[in-house]
Amino acid sequence: MEITKDMLIGELIRNKPEAVETLMRFGMGCIGCPSSQMESLEEAAMVHGIDLEQLLKALNA
């Protein structure tokens, strides 16, 4: 499964629970908050000041 910028964080976590470790490493500590379930990776990266391309590369590794 390729992880894309449009994927919702909730969807990612349901389909690839091991991605939580990568998200936390990039500074997304609010994985469990309700809004993260409806937020795309692109939106979350923007809010947290994270380089989206680096995040996607790490998640797809």
C-alpha positions as CSV (number, residue, x, y, z in Angstrom):
1,M,0.0,0.0,0.0
2,E,1.5,3.3,-1.0
3,I,1.0,6.1,1.5
4,T,0.0,9.4,-0.1
5,K,-0.4,13.0,1.1
6,D,-4.2,12.7,0.8
7,M,-4.5,9.7,3.2
8,L,-6.2,10.4,6.4
9,I,-4.1,9.8,9.5
10,G,-6.9,7.6,11.0
11,E,-6.9,5.5,7.8
12,L,-3.2,5.2,7.9
13,I,-3.1,4.1,11.5
14,R,-5.9,1.5,10.9
15,N,-4.1,0.0,7.9
16,K,-0.5,0.4,9.0
17,P,-0.3,0.6,12.8
18,E,3.5,0.5,12.8
19,A,3.3,4.0,11.1
20,V,2.6,5.6,14.5
21,E,6.3,5.3,15.5
22,T,7.3,7.2,12.3
23,L,4.7,9.9,12.9
24,M,5.8,10.3,16.5
25,R,9.4,10.6,15.4
26,F,8.4,13.4,13.1
27,G,6.7,15.3,15.9
28,M,3.1,14.3,15.4
29,G,2.3,13.6,19.0
30,C,-1.4,14.1,18.7
31,I,-2.0,10.8,16.9
32,G,-4.8,9.8,19.2
33,C,-6.7,13.1,19.2
34,P,-10.1,13.1,17.5
35,S,-9.2,15.6,14.8
36,S,-6.3,13.5,13.5
37,Q,-8.9,10.9,12.4
38,M,-10.2,13.4,9.8
39,E,-6.9,15.1,8.9
40,S,-4.8,14.2,5.9
41,L,-1.1,13.7,6.1
42,E,-0.6,16.9,4.1
43,E,-2.8,19.0,6.5
44,A,-1.0,17.6,9.5
45,A,2.4,18.2,8.1
46,M,1.5,21.8,7.3
47,V,0.1,22.4,10.8
48,H,3.2,20.8,12.5
49,G,5.7,22.4,10.2
50,I,6.9,19.0,8.9
51,D,8.5,18.4,5.5
52,L,5.8,16.4,3.7
53,E,8.1,14.7,1.2
54,Q,10.5,13.5,4.0
55,L,7.5,12.2,6.0
56,L,6.0,10.3,3.0
57,K,9.5,8.9,2.2
58,A,9.9,7.6,5.8
59,L,6.3,6.2,5.9
60,N,6.7,4.4,2.6
61,A,10.2,2.9,3.4
